[in-house]
Amino acid sequence: MSDCGSSKSSLTTTTGIIIIGALTALNTGLFIHLYRKYKNIGNVILRMEMEKKREIASLKASLSSIRRSLKAIQASSTVSDSEYQDAVEQTWEENRSIESKSFDRFVEAETRNQLPENNCSTVRMANKSPSFERLDKLYEDGLSDELYGELVKLNKEVGDQNGVQILWRLSRVCYQLASSFDDQSAKRKEYMDEGYKHAGIAYEKEPEEFDVINGMLLVRGVERIFLERQRRLNRAISSKN
């Protein structure tokens, strides 16, 4: 009987050891699985943060590149026709797909808490204006005269409180109008000077605005080309005389 009891005790002990070992192995496996899972999640989050930082760095680099190009054009004395064409293609032609928003929303954002109480009529007049989407469509369709008239009117209605969204568009259409005149036309130079003025004001107000930087890049290039062509024409006339 004692041998039988001893055998049962040994069996119970062995079974307990096996169960404890199995539970230990199970816990260890579960721990390893959870560790690997959460480690992978941490790696994913880390990669996302790194990608976000790279995107921000890329945007900053692009902005710096545009600024350097702008300074280079400001410092240069001449710009070739091919360089001008590249500038045009990289600005208005490639970057016209901007996010459109209604002029009502623009006025509300730009003039809230800025205009005095007795100047509410100005805001009401501006709120009746068309959306930028329609104005941009006029530019794309080449309806320069109609677009110019509307932008000049909007610029006067809003006054000193206007933002850059009107100014850079006004500068753009001025250069579109100037391109329809010959180099010797006084009207061409008049539109170019006006476009340059509007672009300069917009740049002073919002030097970080991407469309404004593009606008300044273009007007600087056009101005240099105009002056260079004037010099070439004057030299040609002088040589004939």
ChimeraX attribute file (.defattr): number of C-alpha atoms within 10 A of each C-alpha:
attribute: neighborCount
match mode: 1-to-1
recipient: residues
	/A:1	6
	/A:2	7
	/A:3	8
	/A:4	9
	/A:5	10
	/A:6	11
	/A:7	12
	/A:8	12
	/A:9	12
	/A:10	12
	/A:11	12
	/A:12	12
	/A:13	12
	/A:14	12
	/A:15	12
	/A:16	12
	/A:17	12
	/A:18	12
	/A:19	12
	/A:20	12
	/A:21	12
	/A:22	12
	/A:23	12
	/A:24	12
	/A:25	12
	/A:26	12
	/A:27	12
	/A:28	12
	/A:29	12
	/A:30	12
	/A:31	12
	/A:32	11
	/A:33	12
	/A:34	12
	/A:35	12
	/A:36	12
	/A:37	12
	/A:38	11
	/A:39	12
	/A:40	12
	/A:41	12
	/A:42	12
	/A:43	12
	/A:44	12
	/A:45	12
	/A:46	12
	/A:47	12
	/A:48	12
	/A:49	12
	/A:50	12
	/A:51	12
	/A:52	12
	/A:53	12
	/A:54	12
	/A:55	12
	/A:56	12
	/A:57	12
	/A:58	12
	/A:59	12
	/A:60	12
	/A:61	12
	/A:62	12
	/A:63	16
	/A:64	12
	/A:65	12
	/A:66	16
	/A:67	18
	/A:68	12
	/A:69	14
	/A:70	19
	/A:71	13
	/A:72	13
	/A:73	19
	/A:74	16
	/A:75	10
	/A:76	11
	/A:77	11
	/A:78	17
	/A:79	19
	/A:80	13
	/A:81	13
	/A:82	9
	/A:83	13
	/A:84	17
	/A:85	14
	/A:86	12
	/A:87	19
	/A:88	20
	/A:89	13
	/A:90	14
	/A:91	17
	/A:92	15
	/A:93	11
	/A:94	10
	/A:95	13
	/A:96	12
	/A:97	9
	/A:98	10
	/A:99	7
	/A:100	12
	/A:101	11
	/A:102	14
	/A:103	20
	/A:104	17
	/A:105	11
	/A:106	19
	/A:107	19
	/A:108	13
	/A:109	12
	/A:110	15
	/A:111	15
	/A:112	12
	/A:113	9
	/A:114	9
	/A:115	15
	/A:116	9
	/A:117	8
	/A:118	7
	/A:119	9
	/A:120	11
	/A:121	11
	/A:122	14
	/A:123	17
	/A:124	13
	/A:125	12
	/A:126	21
	/A:127	18
	/A:128	10
	/A:129	17
	/A:130	14
	/A:131	16
	/A:132	19
	/A:133	14
	/A:134	13
	/A:135	20
	/A:136	17
	/A:137	12
	/A:138	17
	/A:139	19
	/A:140	12
	/A:141	9
	/A:142	14
	/A:143	15
	/A:144	18
	/A:145	14
	/A:146	12
	/A:147	21
	/A:148	22
	/A:149	11
	/A:150	14
	/A:151	19
	/A:152	13
	/A:153	14
	/A:154	20
	/A:155	17
	/A:156	12
	/A:157	18
	/A:158	20
	/A:159	11
	/A:160	9
	/A:161	14
	/A:162	19
	/A:163	20
	/A:164	22
	/A:165	15
	/A:166	21
	/A:167	24
	/A:168	25
	/A:169	24
	/A:170	26
	/A:171	29
	/A:172	25
	/A:173	23
	/A:174	24
	/A:175	23
	/A:176	21
	/A:177	19
	/A:178	22
	/A:179	15
	/A:180	12
	/A:181	14
	/A:182	11
	/A:183	16
	/A:184	12
	/A:185	11
	/A:186	12
	/A:187	15
	/A:188	20
	/A:189	19
	/A:190	14
	/A:191	20
	/A:192	24
	/A:193	18
	/A:194	16
	/A:195	26
	/A:196	25
	/A:197	16
	/A:198	21
	/A:199	28
	/A:200	20
	/A:201	17
	/A:202	26
	/A:203	21
	/A:204	11
	/A:205	14
	/A:206	14
	/A:207	16
	/A:208	12
	/A:209	15
	/A:210	12
	/A:211	22
	/A:212	25
	/A:213	22
	/A:214	22
	/A:215	28
	/A:216	26
	/A:217	24
	/A:218	27
	/A:219	24
	/A:220	22
	/A:221	24
	/A:222	22
	/A:223	18
	/A:224	19
	/A:225	19
	/A:226	19
	/A:227	15
	/A:228	16
	/A:229	18
	/A:230	14
	/A:231	12
	/A:232	12
	/A:233	14
	/A:234	12
	/A:235	12
	/A:236	11
	/A:237	10
	/A:238	9
	/A:239	8
	/A:240	7
	/A:241	6
